[in-house]
């Protein structure tokens, strides 16, 4: 068994927390796990990409080769498109319908694609995918900082490997105490979004 997951977003979206939850879940199930992040000016809204490799065999590199990922979670629309080539032919993506204009688009040097253009480009790849409004749901629940756990809930619904109860327990365990209840609520709501 192998499962390679890429999480693509921008700084401040909780990418690292989400990858920690997924990694710990797989470790608890007895799997080999390697992971790493590539971070570019993340504290200023730059790109953050996490690689999580889960296997019942030894894993020798934390980086997922292009075209090998089973799951791509796009916490931000353009970051999903930038990393779409990571998916294998049978892989699927979860697109959070949330968009952060780039510095260049804010300066008027280039333009940021529209929501419809991003969805259309993702669909043209021929990969299976799901679009959800995770950030919108997190805002409804009280904080956009719950976007990551809303997406984890959606993943638990879509992928039978990630068991709902165990994942929810890990979200609680790994969250700072003051965010535990809210994060569990976000996770549960993400599960219901699919």
C-alpha positions as CSV (number, residue, x, y, z in Angstrom):
1,X,0.0,0.0,0.0
2,X,1.2,3.5,-0.8
3,X,-0.4,6.9,-0.6
4,X,1.4,10.0,-1.6
5,X,-0.3,13.3,-0.7
6,X,0.6,16.9,-1.7
7,X,-0.9,19.8,0.1
8,X,-0.4,23.1,-1.8
9,X,-1.3,26.5,-0.3
10,X,0.1,29.8,0.8
11,X,1.7,30.8,4.1
12,X,-0.7,31.1,7.0
13,X,-3.3,28.5,5.8
14,X,-2.2,25.8,8.2
15,X,-0.6,23.6,5.7
16,X,2.0,22.3,8.2
17,X,-0.6,21.4,10.8
18,X,-2.6,19.5,8.2
19,X,0.4,17.5,7.1
20,X,1.3,16.7,10.8
21,X,-2.2,15.3,11.3
22,X,-2.0,13.1,8.2
23,X,1.5,11.9,9.1
24,X,0.6,11.1,12.7
25,X,-2.5,9.2,11.6
26,X,-0.5,7.0,9.3
27,X,2.3,6.4,11.9
28,X,-0.4,5.4,14.4
29,X,-1.7,2.8,11.8
30,X,1.9,1.4,11.6
31,X,2.9,2.7,8.2
32,X,6.2,4.1,7.1
33,X,5.9,7.9,6.7
34,X,8.2,10.5,5.3
35,X,7.3,14.1,4.7
36,X,8.8,17.5,3.9
37,X,7.8,21.0,3.0
38,X,8.9,23.4,0.4
39,X,8.4,27.0,1.6
40,X,8.9,30.2,-0.3
41,X,8.5,33.4,1.7
42,X,5.6,31.6,3.5
43,X,5.2,34.2,6.2
44,X,4.4,36.8,3.6
45,X,1.7,34.7,1.8
46,X,4.2,32.8,-0.4
47,X,3.8,29.2,-1.6
48,X,3.9,26.3,0.8
49,X,3.8,22.7,-0.5
50,X,3.9,19.7,1.8
51,X,4.7,16.2,0.6
52,X,3.5,13.3,2.7
53,X,4.5,9.8,1.7
54,X,2.8,6.8,3.4
55,X,3.7,3.2,2.6
56,X,3.8,-0.3,4.0
57,X,7.2,-0.6,2.5
58,X,10.3,1.5,3.2
59,X,10.2,5.0,1.8
60,X,13.6,6.4,0.7
61,X,12.8,10.0,-0.2
62,X,10.4,12.5,1.3
63,X,9.8,14.2,-2.1
64,X,7.0,12.9,-4.2
65,X,8.1,12.6,-7.9
66,X,6.1,14.6,-10.4
67,X,3.1,12.5,-11.7
68,X,3.1,10.2,-8.6
69,X,0.8,11.8,-6.1
70,X,-2.5,10.0,-5.2
71,X,-4.1,13.1,-3.7
72,X,-3.6,16.8,-4.2
73,X,-5.2,19.2,-1.7
74,X,-5.3,22.8,-3.0
75,X,-5.8,25.1,-0.1
76,X,-5.6,28.0,-2.6
77,X,-6.7,27.9,-6.2
78,X,-3.6,29.0,-8.1
79,X,-1.4,26.8,-5.9
80,X,-3.5,23.8,-6.9
81,X,-3.0,24.6,-10.6
82,X,0.7,25.1,-10.1
83,X,1.0,21.6,-8.5
84,X,-1.6,19.7,-10.7
85,X,1.3,17.9,-12.5
86,X,2.1,16.2,-9.2
87,X,-1.0,14.0,-9.5
88,X,-0.9,10.5,-11.1
89,X,-3.4,9.5,-13.7
90,X,-5.7,7.9,-11.1
91,X,-5.2,10.6,-8.5
92,X,-7.8,13.1,-7.4
93,X,-7.7,16.7,-6.1
94,X,-9.7,18.7,-3.5
95,X,-9.9,22.4,-4.5
96,X,-10.7,24.9,-1.8
97,X,-12.5,27.7,-3.6
98,X,-10.4,30.4,-2.1
99,X,-8.1,32.7,-4.0
100,X,-5.2,34.8,-2.9
101,X,-4.1,37.3,-5.6
102,X,-0.3,37.2,-6.2
103,X,1.9,40.3,-5.6
104,X,2.2,40.8,-9.3
105,X,-1.5,40.8,-9.8
106,X,-2.0,43.2,-7.0
107,X,0.6,45.5,-8.7
108,X,-1.2,45.2,-12.0
109,X,1.8,43.5,-13.7
110,X,-0.2,40.4,-14.5
111,X,-3.8,39.1,-13.8
112,X,-5.0,36.5,-11.4
113,X,-7.3,33.9,-13.1
114,X,-11.0,34.0,-12.2
115,X,-12.7,31.3,-10.2
116,X,-14.2,29.8,-13.3
117,X,-10.9,29.8,-15.1
118,X,-9.2,28.0,-12.2
119,X,-12.0,25.3,-12.0
120,X,-12.0,24.9,-15.8
121,X,-8.2,24.5,-16.0
122,X,-8.4,21.9,-13.2
123,X,-11.1,20.0,-15.0
124,X,-9.2,20.0,-18.3
125,X,-6.4,17.9,-16.7
126,X,-8.8,15.0,-16.8
127,X,-8.2,14.2,-13.1
128,X,-11.1,13.6,-10.7
129,X,-11.7,16.4,-8.4
130,X,-13.9,18.1,-5.8
131,X,-14.4,21.8,-5.3
132,X,-15.5,22.9,-1.8
133,X,-15.7,26.2,0.0
134,X,-13.6,25.3,3.0
135,X,-12.5,28.8,3.8
136,X,-16.1,30.1,3.5
137,X,-17.3,27.3,5.9
138,X,-14.4,28.0,8.3
139,X,-15.4,31.7,8.3
140,X,-19.0,30.7,9.1
141,X,-17.7,28.7,12.0
142,X,-15.8,31.7,13.4
143,X,-12.3,31.7,11.9
144,X,-10.7,31.2,8.5
145,X,-7.8,29.6,10.4
146,X,-9.9,26.4,10.5
147,X,-9.7,26.0,6.7
148,X,-7.0,23.3,7.1
149,X,-9.2,21.1,9.4
150,X,-12.2,21.6,7.2
151,X,-10.2,20.2,4.3
152,X,-9.0,17.3,6.5
153,X,-12.6,16.5,7.2
154,X,-13.4,16.5,3.5
155,X,-10.4,14.2,2.9
156,X,-11.7,11.8,5.6
157,X,-15.0,11.6,3.8
158,X,-13.5,11.0,0.3
159,X,-10.7,8.6,1.2
160,X,-11.5,5.4,3.1
161,X,-7.9,5.2,4.4
162,X,-8.5,8.2,6.7
163,X,-10.9,7.0,9.4
164,X,-13.2,9.8,10.7
165,X,-13.0,9.1,14.4
166,X,-9.3,8.6,14.5
167,X,-8.6,11.7,12.4
168,X,-11.0,13.8,14.6
169,X,-9.2,12.6,17.7
170,X,-5.8,13.6,16.2
171,X,-7.1,17.0,15.3
172,X,-8.1,17.5,18.9
173,X,-4.8,16.0,20.3
174,X,-2.5,18.1,18.0
175,X,-4.4,21.4,18.3
176,X,-3.4,23.9,21.0
177,X,-5.9,23.6,23.8
178,X,-7.7,26.9,23.1
179,X,-8.5,25.7,19.5
180,X,-9.4,22.1,20.2
181,X,-13.2,22.4,20.2
182,X,-13.3,24.8,17.2
183,X,-10.9,22.6,15.2
184,X,-13.0,19.5,15.9
185,X,-16.1,21.4,14.7
186,X,-14.3,22.5,11.6
187,X,-13.2,18.9,10.9
188,X,-16.8,17.6,11.3
189,X,-18.2,20.3,9.0
190,X,-15.6,19.5,6.4
191,X,-16.7,15.9,6.4
192,X,-20.3,17.1,5.8
193,X,-19.2,19.4,2.8
194,X,-18.7,16.4,0.5
